[in-house]
Amino acid sequence: MKTTIQHNNTTIQVDLSKPIDISIPLSNTEDNPIAWYVEKPVIEPVRFGEWVGKVSLGMSSTNFNNIQFNPHGHGTHTECLGHITHDFYSVNQALKQFFFTAELVSVELEDQEYDFVITKEAVEHALNGKRPEAIVIRTLPNDADKVSRKYSHTDPPFLAEDAALFLRESGIQHLLIDLPSVDKEKDEGKLLAHKAFWNVTDVKNLNADARLDCTITEMIFVSDEVKDGSYLLNLQIASFENDASPSKPVLYSVLEVE
C-alpha cells in the first residue's frame, strides 16, 4: 500500500503496509533485557482478598493486571533532557511530532583501552553528508541477544562525546541507538554524550539554547535484514508525564522522494 506523505515541503512515498518495528517488547520473563541494576518487570493480576483479576482462574470476567517496570532499565524507551536536569521536563511535552526523516547507519565499535566506543569518525563516515531529522544507530557486531541481554555491570559500548556533539551540530533532533545508554555505564555522573546532544551545560540552570524538543531513544534492535539507508520514522511514546517513556519506533522504507 503505497502512501504519499507531505513532510516539511518534501513529498515522500512509503509503503505503510510494511512497518519495521525496531522496539523490544516488555515482558515479565527472563528474556526481557535489563540494565541499571533493576530486576525484571512485574506483570501480575490485581488481587482483592481472594479475588484475582485473571479470567483463567475463574474469578474474573476480565484480565486486570498491574505492571511495574522502569523505562530506562527494561527496554526500548525515549527520553528528553529532563532525564539529566534539576528541574522537571516531560518527554510527553517535548515530543509533539511523531514522523521524521531518518537515516539507519551501521557502525563498527572502536576498542579504546578496554572501552568500546562509537566514534565521531564512524558516525560522520556513516552519514556521508546526510542531515536527516533522526539517526538510527545499529552497532556491529549486531548480536541477536541484544533483545534479552543483561547489561548491568558489563560496561556496554557508548557514544563518544564528540560524536554526540557532531550529531547536534548536524541538526539531528532524534537519536536512536541499540545500547542501554549513549553514555558509559560508570562515568562518575558526567553524562558527556547526553549533555553534548541536548546542549546542556548546567543541569541546575538550563541554558537558553538547550534542546528541549530533541530526544534520545535507547535499547532498540534493528535486525540484519533491514538495510542501511533512508527511512520515515514514526516515533511513538506512551503519554507519561515523566522524563522518559517506553516507546515504539517504527521505520518505513522510503520508496521515492520529490
C-alpha atoms as one frame of an Amber mdcrd trajectory, in Angstrom:
protein
   0.000   0.000   0.000   1.969   2.959  -1.281   1.206   6.220   0.518   2.386
   9.708  -0.312   3.208  11.936   2.648   3.941  15.655   2.608   6.653  16.323
   5.177   8.444  19.664   5.602   7.808  20.708   1.998   9.045  17.329   0.745
   6.883  14.632  -0.811   7.813  11.178   0.459   6.336   7.934  -0.808   6.304
   4.997   1.616   4.556   1.655   1.985   2.649   1.775   5.275   1.738  -1.904
   4.957   5.369  -2.881   5.670   6.316  -1.401   9.046   9.711  -2.218  10.539
   9.293  -2.273  14.306  12.658  -1.619  15.997  11.368  -1.713  19.572  11.966
  -4.503  22.072   8.755  -5.750  23.727   8.489  -5.598  27.502   7.639  -8.852
  29.281   7.832 -10.362  32.754  10.068 -13.197  31.581  13.791 -13.864  31.863
  14.044 -12.910  28.173  13.407  -9.243  28.956  16.557  -7.116  28.604  17.728
  -5.432  31.809  20.022  -2.511  32.554  20.839  -0.284  35.518  20.684  -2.969
  38.200  16.910  -3.353  38.364  15.060  -6.675  38.466  12.857  -7.887  35.606
   9.434  -6.226  35.089   6.472  -7.454  37.093   3.151  -8.091  35.345   0.583
  -9.674  37.643  -3.186  -9.666  38.204  -4.795  -7.369  40.732  -5.856  -9.134
  43.936  -8.627  -8.089  46.301  -8.696 -10.654  49.076  -9.421 -13.995  47.399
 -10.473 -12.348  44.121  -7.852 -12.401  41.356  -8.173 -10.451  38.122  -7.363
 -13.337  35.801 -10.005 -14.971  33.612  -8.321 -18.379  33.555  -8.653 -18.644
  37.348 -12.418 -18.365  37.065 -12.863 -15.398  39.396 -12.928 -12.534  36.905
 -14.585 -11.742  33.601 -11.520  -9.704  32.560  -7.762  -9.885  32.795  -6.794
  -6.987  35.068  -3.047  -6.634  35.508  -0.743  -4.291  37.358   2.575  -3.597
  35.619   5.746  -2.476  37.387   8.688  -1.512  35.215  11.424   1.050  34.741
  11.504   2.737  31.319  15.285   3.205  31.371  16.130  -0.288  32.538  13.574
  -2.546  30.895  13.568  -1.989  27.154  13.074   0.489  24.354  12.451   3.952
  25.725  12.542   7.564  24.606  13.826  10.288  26.897  14.058  14.074  26.873
  16.616  16.327  28.546  14.555  16.082  31.732  16.469  12.845  32.262  19.510
  14.822  33.397  18.162  18.201  34.623  17.462  19.512  38.103  14.066  20.855
  37.051  11.341  18.597  35.690  10.814  18.258  31.943   8.429  15.720  30.445
   9.058  13.705  27.318   5.312  13.836  26.718   5.590  17.618  26.359   8.880
  17.542  24.448   7.724  15.196  21.685   4.798  16.749  19.822   5.527  15.493
  16.294   5.893  11.827  15.508   7.104  11.424  11.918  10.696  12.209  10.933
  13.120  11.580   8.123  15.664   9.083   9.420  18.914   7.504   8.358  19.742
   3.988   9.534  23.503   3.515   9.844  25.597   0.568  10.977  28.815   1.446
  12.809  31.773  -0.595  13.946  32.787  -0.121  17.559  36.309   1.073  18.271
  38.341  -0.504  21.072  39.776   2.307  23.188  41.686   0.901  26.173  39.041
  -1.557  27.367  36.091   0.590  26.255  34.168   0.005  23.036  33.156   3.370
  21.629  31.104   4.801  18.758  33.451   7.469  17.453  32.707  10.731  15.688
  34.628   9.477  12.677  32.475   6.349  12.414  29.218   8.325  12.640  30.393
  11.019  10.238  31.512   8.418   7.687  28.223   6.516   8.000  26.100   9.618
   7.444  28.223  10.657   4.466  26.976  14.232   4.468  23.298  13.441   5.015
  21.382  15.533   7.549  18.179  13.698   8.472  15.937  14.685  11.363  16.708
  11.391  13.105  19.562   8.915  13.129  19.178   5.223  13.958  22.498   3.681
  15.015  22.988  -0.074  14.754  26.226  -1.195  16.383  28.319  -4.003  14.949
  28.533  -6.842  15.682  24.728  -6.968  15.762  24.120  -9.951  18.012  20.509
 -11.099  18.294  20.854 -11.425  22.070  20.605  -7.634  22.317  16.859  -8.198
  22.755  17.399 -10.101  26.018  20.843  -9.006  27.208  21.553  -8.298  30.889
  23.635  -5.111  30.705  24.179  -4.322  34.383  27.868  -4.229  35.398  29.030
  -5.175  31.864  30.344  -1.741  30.769  28.469  -1.709  27.435  29.666   0.344
  24.446  28.753   4.028  24.351  28.796   7.137  22.174  31.802   9.424  22.298
  31.158  12.993  23.426  32.445  14.478  20.166  30.201  12.104  18.199  27.158
  13.398  20.110  28.342  16.965  19.504  28.701  16.226  15.793  25.115  14.927
  15.673  23.863  18.062  17.412  25.800  20.341  15.083  24.430  18.365  12.113
  20.924  19.342  13.190  19.816  15.826  14.097  16.921  16.115  16.522  16.292
  12.482  17.439  18.964   9.924  18.250  18.090   6.219  18.389  20.633   3.619
  19.457  20.731  -0.110  20.262  22.544   0.340  23.581  21.192   0.901  27.121
  22.696   4.393  27.144  24.574   6.811  24.931  26.980   7.217  27.864  29.391
   4.945  29.679  27.765   2.829  32.391  30.021   4.098  35.192  31.242   7.587
  34.330  31.014   9.364  37.709  27.816  11.097  36.579  29.469  13.055  33.776
  26.891  12.058  31.117  29.004  13.693  28.427  27.107  12.407  25.382  23.679
  13.230  26.838  24.808  16.764  27.645  26.500  17.274  24.277  23.480  16.110
  22.285  20.950  18.139  24.299  23.324  21.117  24.645  23.008  21.155  28.413
  25.888  22.931  30.141  24.373  23.329  33.611  21.775  20.827  34.828  20.524
  23.242  37.532  20.342  26.399  35.406  19.295  25.338  31.921  20.888  27.388
  29.162  18.545  29.178  26.746  19.701  27.137  23.753  19.235  23.730  25.375
  17.418  21.353  23.006  14.058  20.941  24.719  12.375  19.283  21.732  15.067
  16.692  20.984  15.001  13.086  22.174  17.238  10.094  22.718  15.817   6.596
  22.264  17.824   3.710  23.720  17.665  -0.098  23.661  16.248  -0.520  20.169
  17.040  -3.520  17.990  17.404  -3.475  14.208  17.768  -6.901  12.617  20.396
  -7.561   9.968  17.649  -7.956   7.375  16.989  -4.204   7.493  19.344  -2.372
   5.141  21.163   0.845   5.961  19.592   3.828   4.253  16.823   6.409   4.358
  13.524   5.764   6.134  10.487   7.519   7.504  10.447   7.148  11.284   7.268
   7.014  13.335   8.318   7.584  16.949   5.500   6.818  19.378   5.565   7.036
  23.157   3.074   6.321  25.897   1.627   9.508  27.398   3.642   9.516  30.600
   4.435  12.869  32.221   7.940  11.686  33.003  11.463  12.253  31.737  11.154
   9.024  29.723   8.524   6.691  28.345   8.521   3.226  26.842   8.371   3.748
  23.106   7.706   2.052  19.794   9.852   3.441  16.970   8.754   2.126  13.574
  10.596   2.589  10.278   9.075   2.717   6.808  11.195   2.286   3.700  11.270
   5.396   1.524  10.241   4.451  -1.999  10.501   7.876  -3.595  11.320  11.464
  -2.624  10.247  14.526  -4.590
